[in-house]
Structures are given as C-alpha cells and as structure tokens.
Amino acid sequence: MVRRVLGALLCLLPTLAHAGSRELEAGLENFWYRTAATPLNRDEILGLHRTEDLLRASLGWKESLGSARVVFKGFAERSFGSDPKTTWTTRQAYAQYSWAGASLRVGKQRVAWGSGFAWNPTNRLEPPKNPANTSLEQEGSWAVRLDAQPAPWAGLILVASQGDAGAGDLPFATGARKRNTGALRARFLAKDTDLALVMSGGERQPTLVGLDVGRSVGGVALHAESAVYEGSELAPARPDERFFRLVAGALWTRDTTSLSAEYFYNGEGYDAARAGAYLEGLDAAYASATNPALPASARDEALRRYLAGASIPFASGLGLRRHYLQASWSRGEIRGQWTASLRGVVGLSDGGVALTPGLAFSPRGNLTLSLDGVLLLGPDDSEYRLAPLRGAVQARVKALF
C-alpha cells in the first residue's frame, strides 16, 4: 500500500515543479574489503575472495513546489570478487506535503531520530548501521510518517513502517529481518532540555518504551538515550525477559575542532558464558553441516542454522556484547577545505576495537571527496575479529547541482 501511494505521488508532483526548485546530487562510492576465514566464515564458507570490491554510482534528486516535495536517493552497484553482479538499491524515495504545523511523508525514508551518535536504542524502525563504520549513509524503510508541532515547545511524530533491509555496505548477506512497526515519538522542550518519549512495537519485534534527553552545558552538548522492552532481539529467544539499553555521551566543539565520547550499555548483549555458548553452537552447526555421515537434508538444515547464527552480530546493529565505548575527533584545516577525523569503538566486554581514520576534501561548497579506512583489532574471539573482515578502504565523491 505504501509503495502504491508513493508511486502515484511521484507521478503527480514533478509535473507541478518549476525552475529553481530542483536539487541534484551525483556521486561515486567504492568499498574495498580484505576478508578472512573466521568463526563466522568457517573454511571460507561464504565464498568470499581475499579482497571484495563494491563500486557504485549514486544519484539524488529533490523537487519542491511550495509545501510539496519529492526526494529520491539510490545507487547502481557493481560487485567484484566472489560474486560479480550489478544491483540497484533505493536508499530513499518519498513524497512529502507540509501545512500549518504539520507534514505528511510517504515512501522509503530515513526516520533518523535519537540523540546517540553510534547507537540509537529508541529507533527500531530502520535497517542497522554498518558495524564497521557507523557514519555511513543508511538505507531507509518504507513508511508513512506524520509530524505535528502544536507549539514551539512540543512535537509529535507517528510512523507506520515496513523494513526488510540488513546492514548495508558489506560484501556478504547480513540476515535481514522483515518488520512491520508502529511508533510514536513525543518531544518536549523544557528549560533548555530536549525530552522525547518513544513507544514502538509490531510484528516480529518486542514492544519498546524509550526516553531521549539532550541538553547543552557551556560548550558541551550532553545526551542520553534509553529503551526498555520485553522479549529478546538477539538469539536465543527470551520472550519473558525484560531488557534495558542505554547510551550516554557528550560532544565538545570549538572552531573547527570537535571531540565526542559515548558509552553504550546493551542489556541484552551476551556475557562471557553466553558468548562462549554462541560460538560453541556455531561450531556444532558447522560440524553437522560438513558431516558426510548425515543425510543431505540434515546437513542443509545445519548449514541454515550456522548461517543464521553467523549473521547475528550484523542483524540488530546494536552489538553482540554488553559494554561499548565510542570516541571521535575531527579537525578542519586549510581554509576549511580539508577535514581529518578519527573514530573508534571499543568493545569493553571483549577488547575488540574498530578504528576508522578519515580524510575529507571540499575544494568547493558543492563538491566533497572523502576517504575512510577501517581497522578491526583485538583478541580473535572478540566481536570485531569474529567478522569475516580484517579491514576496509571506503572512498566517496559527491557533487551537488
């Protein structure tokens, strides 16, 4: 239904637009990965080459006329390596109409709420972020969204969404889950403090209640985002248990320099014993999948269990373990044309580290070139080393017209 309504609006609104209301964006993206055999890729069962390469041509378009707007963002991708093929992906495709104090948006869109930098416990409407680089652009979900602002200090958002995308920008499948979700977010501004209450739930997911708080103190922006829900999102199923997630962080900026830090507690994450049981389950499933003494049907079922288990770290986008720390630094130099950055996530429960150094160059206001590296470090049984990746180089060029 959502897609049919969007199609009708996309056909009607561009015919109304006039010169000067159009914005175009074109770009190239390249994601080069170095892979390895790991517990999530036993004996190279995923069929990955030692290097995997994703090359994309992206296009963005925004058309506006008064209170109406149509937006499209997508890319054509050519993969090189184990499975050469060309695919097409729509990141966003929606129509929006605004009137006094309200707006209605229909189509594939980013929800993008929550104050957390790397994690958003209150947002279960979108595909998970890329765990190796949480700053990459995400794919949206098909949704109908109504925003209302009855007063300058209060706002309300209602969303009904359909989502089936997994974590993006990776050279292997990530166990996408189909979800039908309804959500409500009420925002209030009280004494220079932003408060937001969130409720969401639906098919194949637990009902969630969340709180989001943000406030600036001096030159530091503080935030905290939390959620409580009953029923697990990570395997094994725990329908009668209640879980809590919390993100708390700070951002400091001065001139062209910024520093941020953020702590994440994942109450549903595995402790050491459950993490060990998870790996043992993978070992047992893989042993059965490769046991010639078993019938073919039993081997196929064991392989499905193994692949489903191997996708767990990428399926939710929030983490496999309990405690995490994220920090970032960025600084602009040379008349603002160059920006250097360094992001890092540390798995405090297992010692895993994901480092993402980056460099961006903007010779003009409408042209940006960026380059990120990804290094996954730590013990072999840590979350970031379990992934069938050892590093990546991610380059992007974007031009606006």
C-alpha positions in Angstrom: 0.0 0.0 0.0 2.8 2.5 1.0 4.6 1.8 -2.3 1.4 2.3 -4.4 0.6 5.6 -2.8 4.2 6.8 -3.2 4.1 5.9 -6.9 1.0 8.0 -7.5 2.5 11.0 -5.7 5.8 10.7 -7.6 3.9 10.8 -10.9 1.9 13.9 -9.9 4.2 16.2 -8.0 7.1 16.6 -10.5 4.7 18.0 -13.1 3.9 20.9 -10.7 7.5 21.9 -10.0 9.2 24.9 -11.6 12.7 26.1 -12.3 14.8 26.8 -9.2 13.1 24.1 -7.1 15.3 21.3 -8.0 18.5 19.9 -6.3 20.6 17.1 -7.9 23.3 15.0 -6.3 25.7 12.7 -8.2 28.4 10.5 -6.7 30.8 7.6 -6.9 31.4 5.2 -4.0 33.9 2.4 -3.6 34.1 0.0 -0.8 37.2 -2.3 -0.8 37.3 -5.1 1.9 40.0 -7.5 3.0 38.4 -10.7 4.2 39.4 -13.7 6.2 38.3 -17.1 7.5 36.8 -16.7 11.0 34.2 -18.4 13.2 31.6 -16.6 11.2 33.1 -17.8 7.9 34.4 -21.3 8.6 36.6 -22.6 5.9 35.6 -19.6 3.7 32.0 -21.0 3.5 30.7 -17.6 2.5 32.8 -17.9 -0.7 34.5 -14.5 -0.2 37.7 -13.7 -2.1 40.5 -12.3 0.0 39.5 -8.9 -1.4 36.0 -7.8 -2.1 35.2 -4.6 -4.0 31.9 -2.7 -4.3 31.7 0.1 -6.9 28.7 2.4 -7.0 27.3 5.3 -9.0 24.8 7.2 -6.9 22.1 9.7 -7.7 20.0 12.0 -5.6 17.1 14.3 -6.6 14.9 16.7 -4.7 12.0 18.5 -6.3 10.0 21.1 -4.4 7.0 23.3 -5.0 5.6 25.3 -2.1 4.6 22.8 0.5 5.2 19.7 -1.6 8.5 17.8 -2.0 9.7 14.6 -3.7 13.0 13.0 -2.8 14.9 10.1 -4.4 18.3 8.7 -3.5 19.7 5.5 -4.9 22.7 3.8 -6.5 23.7 1.2 -9.0 26.3 -1.2 -7.6 28.8 -3.5 -9.4 30.4 -6.0 -7.1 33.8 -7.5 -8.0 35.2 -10.6 -6.3 33.4 -13.8 -5.3 30.0 -12.9 -6.9 30.4 -10.3 -9.7 27.0 -8.8 -10.4 25.1 -5.5 -10.8 22.3 -4.5 -8.4 20.1 -1.5 -7.9 19.3 -0.1 -4.5 16.9 2.7 -3.4 18.0 4.5 -0.3 15.1 6.9 -0.1 12.1 7.6 -2.3 9.3 9.6 -0.7 6.8 12.4 -1.2 6.1 14.9 1.4 3.4 17.6 1.9 3.5 20.2 4.7 0.8 22.6 6.0 0.4 24.7 9.1 2.3 23.0 11.9 2.3 19.5 10.3 3.7 17.4 7.5 3.0 14.0 5.9 5.7 11.9 4.3 5.0 8.7 2.4 7.6 6.3 0.9 11.1 5.0 1.6 12.7 7.3 4.1 15.1 7.8 6.9 13.5 8.1 10.3 16.7 9.4 11.9 15.6 10.0 15.5 17.6 9.6 18.6 20.5 11.6 20.1 23.0 8.8 20.1 26.0 9.0 17.8 26.8 5.4 17.1 23.8 3.7 18.7 20.1 4.6 18.9 18.2 2.3 21.3 14.9 4.1 20.7 15.0 3.7 16.9 13.9 0.2 15.8 12.4 1.4 12.5 15.4 1.4 10.3 18.0 -1.1 9.0 21.0 -1.5 11.2 24.1 0.7 10.8 27.2 -0.7 9.2 29.1 -2.0 12.3 32.5 -1.3 10.8 31.7 2.4 10.1 28.6 3.7 11.8 28.9 7.1 9.9 28.0 5.7 6.5 24.7 6.7 4.9 21.9 4.3 5.8 19.1 2.9 3.7 15.6 3.9 4.7 12.4 2.0 5.4 9.1 2.1 3.7 6.9 4.2 5.9 4.0 6.7 6.4 5.1 9.4 8.7 3.1 12.3 10.2 4.8 15.1 12.0 2.8 17.7 14.1 4.1 20.7 16.1 1.2 22.2 18.0 3.5 24.5 19.9 7.2 25.6 19.7 8.0 23.5 22.8 6.1 20.3 21.7 6.1 18.0 18.8 4.6 14.6 17.9 5.6 12.0 15.3 3.6 9.0 14.2 5.1 6.3 12.0 4.0 3.1 10.4 6.8 1.3 8.6 7.8 -1.8 6.7 11.5 -2.8 6.7 13.4 -5.8 5.4 17.0 -4.5 4.8 20.0 -5.7 6.6 23.2 -3.8 7.5 24.5 -2.2 4.3 27.8 -1.6 2.6 29.2 -5.1 3.4 30.3 -7.8 0.9 28.1 -10.5 2.4 24.4 -11.0 3.4 23.6 -9.9 6.9 20.4 -11.7 7.9 17.8 -9.0 7.1 14.6 -9.3 9.1 11.2 -8.3 7.9 9.4 -5.9 10.3 6.1 -4.1 10.4 6.4 -1.4 13.0 4.2 1.3 14.5 5.9 4.1 16.6 5.1 7.3 18.4 7.6 9.9 19.4 6.5 12.9 21.6 9.1 15.7 22.0 9.1 18.5 24.6 11.5 21.4 25.3 11.6 22.2 29.0 14.1 24.7 30.5 16.6 24.3 27.6 16.4 20.5 27.8 15.1 18.4 25.0 12.9 15.4 26.1 11.5 12.8 23.9 9.3 9.8 24.8 9.1 6.9 22.3 6.8 3.9 22.0 7.1 1.3 19.3 6.1 -2.3 18.5 4.8 -4.6 15.9 5.3 -7.8 14.1 8.5 -9.8 14.8 9.7 -7.4 17.5 9.1 -6.6 21.1 7.2 -3.6 22.3 9.6 -0.8 23.3 9.4 2.2 25.5 12.2 4.8 25.3 13.4 8.1 26.6 15.7 10.6 24.9 17.3 13.6 26.7 19.6 16.3 25.3 21.0 19.5 26.9 23.9 21.8 26.3 26.0 22.9 29.3 28.6 25.6 28.4 30.2 24.4 25.2 29.4 20.8 25.7 26.3 19.0 24.3 25.1 16.1 26.5 22.7 13.3 25.6 21.2 10.2 27.0 19.0 7.7 25.1 17.5 4.6 26.7 14.9 1.9 26.0 13.3 -0.9 27.9 11.4 -3.8 26.2 10.2 -7.3 26.9 11.4 -10.1 24.6 14.8 -10.6 23.1 16.0 -9.4 19.7 19.2 -11.4 19.8 19.0 -15.2 19.8 18.1 -17.3 21.7 14.5 -16.3 22.1 13.8 -15.0 25.6 10.1 -13.8 25.3 9.5 -13.4 29.0 12.7 -11.4 29.9 12.9 -7.6 30.2 15.9 -5.8 28.8 17.4 -2.3 29.1 19.7 -0.4 26.8 21.3 3.0 27.5 23.5 5.4 25.5 25.1 8.4 27.2 27.6 10.8 25.7 29.0 14.3 25.1 30.1 16.5 22.2 32.5 19.4 22.5 33.2 21.8 19.7 35.4 24.8 19.3 36.1 26.5 15.9 36.8 23.6 13.5 37.7 21.0 16.2 35.2 18.6 17.7 35.5 15.8 20.3 32.9 13.3 21.3 32.6 10.3 23.6 29.7 7.9 24.1 29.1 4.9 26.3 26.6 2.1 25.4 25.1 -0.5 27.7 23.4 -3.3 25.9 21.4 -5.2 28.5 20.5 -7.9 26.0 24.1 -8.5 25.0 26.0 -11.7 25.7 28.1 -12.1 28.8 31.2 -14.3 28.6 29.3 -17.5 29.3 26.6 -16.8 26.7 29.2 -15.6 24.1 31.0 -18.9 24.6 27.8 -20.9 24.2 27.1 -18.9 21.0 30.4 -19.8 19.5 30.0 -23.5 20.5 26.6 -23.5 18.8 28.2 -22.2 15.6 30.9 -25.0 15.9 28.3 -27.7 16.4 26.1 -26.5 13.5 29.1 -26.3 11.1 30.3 -29.7 12.2 26.9 -31.2 11.3 26.7 -29.2 8.0 30.0 -30.8 6.9 29.4 -34.3 8.3 29.2 -36.7 5.3 27.6 -39.4 7.5 24.4 -37.3 7.9 21.7 -37.2 5.3 21.7 -34.2 2.9 18.5 -32.8 4.5 20.2 -32.7 7.9 23.3 -31.1 6.5 21.3 -28.4 4.8 19.3 -27.7 7.9 22.6 -27.4 9.9 24.0 -25.1 7.3 21.0 -22.8 7.6 21.4 -22.8 11.4 25.1 -21.9 11.0 24.4 -19.0 8.5 21.6 -17.7 10.7 23.9 -17.7 13.7 26.8 -16.1 11.8 24.5 -13.2 10.9 23.5 -12.3 14.5 26.3 -9.7 15.0 25.0 -7.7 12.0 21.3 -8.2 12.3 20.4 -5.7 15.0 23.1 -3.1 14.5 23.4 -2.5 18.3 26.1 -5.0 19.3 26.6 -8.6 20.4 28.1 -7.9 23.8 27.3 -5.7 26.9 29.6 -2.7 27.2 31.0 -0.4 24.5 32.7 3.0 24.3 32.8 5.2 21.2 35.1 8.2 20.7 35.7 10.6 17.8 37.8 13.6 16.9 37.7 15.8 13.8 39.5 19.0 12.8 39.2 21.2 9.7 42.3 22.9 8.2 43.5 24.9 5.2 40.6 27.4 4.9 38.1 24.6 5.8 38.8 22.6 2.6 40.4 19.6 4.5 38.9 17.8 7.4 40.7 15.0 9.3 38.9 12.6 11.6 39.4 9.6 13.7 36.6 7.4 15.1 37.0 4.4 17.4 34.7 1.9 19.0 35.9 -0.4 21.8 34.1 -3.4 23.0 34.7 -3.1 26.7 33.4 -6.7 27.3 35.8 -8.4 25.0 38.6 -6.0 24.0 37.6 -5.7 20.3 38.4 -2.4 18.6 37.1 -0.8 15.3 39.2 2.2 14.2 38.0 4.5 11.4 40.5 7.2 10.4 39.1 9.5 7.7 40.0 12.5 5.5 37.6 14.7 3.6 38.4 17.4 0.9 35.9 20.1 -0.2 37.5 22.3 -2.8 34.1 23.9 -3.4 30.9 24.0 -1.4 29.2 21.6 -3.8 32.0 19.0 -4.1 33.2 16.6 -1.4 35.8 13.8 -1.6 36.1 11.6 1.4 38.3 8.6 2.3 37.9 6.3 5.3 40.0 3.4 6.5 38.6 0.6 8.7 40.8 -1.5 11.0 39.4 -4.3 13.2 41.6 -5.2 16.1 41.6 -7.2 19.3 41.5 -10.8 20.5 40.5 -13.4 18.0 37.3 -14.2 19.9 36.2 -10.5 20.2 33.2 -9.3 18.3 35.0 -7.2 15.7 37.5 -10.0 14.9 34.8 -12.6 14.6 33.5 -10.8 11.5 34.9 -12.2 8.2 36.7 -8.8 7.7 40.1 -7.6 8.5 40.0 -4.1 7.1 38.5 -1.8 4.5 39.1 1.3 2.5 35.9 3.4 1.7 36.1 6.2 -0.8 33.3 8.6 -1.8 32.9 11.5 -4.2 29.7 13.7 -4.1 28.7 16.7 -6.2 25.7 18.9 -5.8 24.0 20.8 -8.6 
